[in-house]
Amino acid sequence: MVSLVALAVNAIVGLVILFIANVLGLGVQISLVTLLVCAILGVPGAILVILLAVLNIAFVATVVPAVLAVFV
């Protein structure tokens, strides 16, 4: 059985990896879903989210042009 400390450390490291990937400009959307995936799955979840974002399958950060942002 895995200890709770190991799960918490894995979740924290996964979230840190997600934020580092975002700072490096990999275009990962940070939302509630991505945070939950990284918190629950940890490092494998962060790798999955980054891989899906890089391949433009899911979790891709979108940029809303300033003209459209006024109407939203």
N, C-alpha and C positions, 0 to 999 in steps of 0.2 A: 504494500500500500504506500502510495506517495504521500509525503507529509505536506501539510498546508504551507509550510515555509517554502518548500521547493516550488509549489504551484504559484505562490505569490511572487517569488523571485523571477520565475519564468514569465509571468504576466507583466511584471515591471520592465524586464529586459525587452519583451516584445513591443511594449509601448514606446520605449526609448528608441528602438530600431525604427519604428514607424515615424517618429518625429525626426530622426536623423535623415531618413530617406526623403522626407518632405523638405528639410533644409537643403539637402543636396540637389533639389530640383527634379526629382523623379516624377513629379506630378501626381502624387498620391492624395486623394481627397480624404480629409480628416472629418469624419462624421460619427454619429453615434454607432452606426453599424460597424465601421472600421475599428473604432475603439473597443467595441464589445468583442469582435473577432480576435483582436490582439490581446485583450485582457483574458479571454477564455482559453485561447489556443497558445498564447505566448509567442515564442520565437517562430515556430512553424506557421502560426497565423499571420505574423508580420511578413514573413517571406511570401506567403500566399497572396496577401493583399498587394504587396509591391509587385509581384509577378503579374497579377491580373491587371494592375494599373499600367505597367510598362507595355503589356501586350494589348492595351486598349480594350479589354474585355469588361472590366468592372472597376469601380473605385477610381475613376479617372477624374482629376480635378478639372472643372470647366471654368472658363473665364467668361464672365458676362460683360459685354461691351458697355462702356459708360452711358451710351445713348439708351440702351435697353434698360439699364439699371434704374433710370429715372422713372420709367413707366411701370416698373415692377412693384 
